[in-house]
Amino acid sequence: MSLMANLYVGQSGLQTSQNALNTTAHNMANIDTDGYVRQQVSQGTRAYQTLEKNYKTIAWKQIGTGVNYNHCKQVRSDFLDLSYRRENGRCAFYDVSTKALEEIEDQLQEMNGAEFADSLNNLWVSVQELAKDPCSAVNQSALVTRANEFLTRAKSVYEGLVSYQENMDSTIEVMVKDINSIGDQIRKLNEDIVDIESGRQEHANDLRDQRNLLLDRLGEYGKIDYDEDIFGNVSVLFEGSSFVTTDHVNHLGIDTTLVSPVGYATPYWECAAKSHINEFGETIVDSISGGLLYDFSQPISSSINTDIGKLKSVLLARGDHNASYHDIVEDVNYYNENIAQSVIMNVEAEFDQMIHSVMTAINKVMEDAESNPAALDDTLGLPSDFALFTISNPTDKNTYDFNAEKKAGTVSTGFTIMNSQVNPKLLMDPTLFTFRTIDGQEDNATTAALKAAFTEEKYSLNPNVSSKNSFVTYYNGLVSQVANSGDVYKSISKAQEETVSAVEASREQIIGVSSDEEMEFMIMFQNAYNASSRYINVVSEMLEHLVTTLGS
């Protein structure tokens, strides 16, 4: 090789070392940048110059022509990326359920500074006191007052659960908008990456970092699958459906009228919904049945990856309507498939069942009492004016017929928390129900029946619970059930957080930037740069010596 050619060997060393130093400096500058992945220079040899080919020897006589800067690559593990996004999505799923149960515990245990259990206990105490002296105006007044307090606090608890349900519903639209935004950003980054890398001279590593950070965020919302083609485009599946393609994003929409009976948000794929264009050029959605995002008939299980993503968890926890006792007592299959898996709807239904049972049992005893001063009003088919609990709108026979049953999910009938009230006439004059028989005797049989109604153990929380409760123990059982479920979800959530932390730590060991390691690389590349520079100086001195000698 000529001395002039040797100058290019040194030049290749200078250029490659300079690129490596730039890459190292870039790593150091982004050591605290969120989502940044360590970059590494890949070096190789340039084509050798062959001087002699001798097949009898082990190797040919060749001279190297310098070092070649191949490319700057990201250091990351596809396996750890996939594991992190899957486990982080699962962690987000159970975190939502844990927080929902914590909120429910707060609603059940504390309301306006006093526990609901106090109002239930006070009602039971008033029944016991009435049994001691049924004809006492004080005891009769206490029963009506405690009944009104009991129902008022029950409404407050139920309204708190409904309010939290509505708050969860409001977050769904925000999540869907964020998911669509992430998809749009990924598609835009796909275009930018392909444009930069199409010349095969540069790698858009920083843009890839942004795209991978978006995939991390998307993995929190649901189960994702993705694949990168040879051009650098990433195609994404969200919950098994095409989300981001090479040139398009299939957006999610929100429906509040076609599926949800009370206007709750239901996410669906806009591309799969049936729609038409009206005379004003507006797109009107006719049906979303073919584009629903989730199939909630599938069991929730880690083995089949159906417990991933906070969007699905919020939808499950929220449910699709404000549940009542009807959702428990009338159709076991309906309860198991639609109510049991929603933590809020399940508690709403069980709580409403308790209040319904209390009101129905007390009214039954009082209507059958020998001391009842009035018979049924046959014109409306309503209970007498002396029932302790009545319907808020007694002229509405559909909502008042508390003996009628309905199919779960249809218009409610019978006593529920939100359609009931304490008899206004008894509130004005609690002594109207005298608890005195026609012959003037105290109606001890009725007060004994009231006590028995409170202590009889015949009420189960739901069809899947075999143990029976009385009114006195029902509420404690409900609170204990919520607490136990909360402990289970907390344990799962904590274990999942540890799994995510372990995977993230393993991933960080690969993609993270170590200042000590980068300083070592910087010293190494600086020395390589100095060596190449010194090599060029030596070749230059040799050339100068030859030219000077030949010239003389």
Secondary structure, 3 states (H helix, E strand, C coil): CCHHHHHHHHHHHHHHHHHHHHHHHHHHHCCCCCCCCCEEEEEEECCCEEEECCCCCCCCEEECCCEEEEEEEECCCHHHHHHHHHHHHHHHHHHHHHHHHHHHHHHHHCECCECHHHHHHHHHHHHHHHHHCCCCHHHHHHHHHHHHHHHHHHHHHHHHHHHHHHHHHHHHHHHHHHHHHHHHHHHHHHHHHHHHHCCCCCCCHHHHHHHHHHHHHHHHHCCEEEEECCCCCEEEEECCEEEECCCCECCEEEECCCCCCCCCCEEEEHHHCEEEECCCCCEEEEECHHHECCCCCCCCCCCCCCCCCHHHHHHHHHCCCCCCCHHHHCCHHHHHHHHCCCHHHHHHHHHHHHHHHHHHHHHHHHHCCCCCCCCCECCCCECCCCCCEEECCCCCHHHHCCCCCCCCCCCCCCCCCCCEEECHHHHHCHHHCCCECCCCCECHHHHHHHHHHHHCCCECCCCCCCCCECHHHHHHHHHHHHHHHHHHHHHHHHHHHHHHHHHHHHHHHHHCCCHHHHHHHHHHHHHHHHHHHHHHHHHHHHHHHHHHHHHC
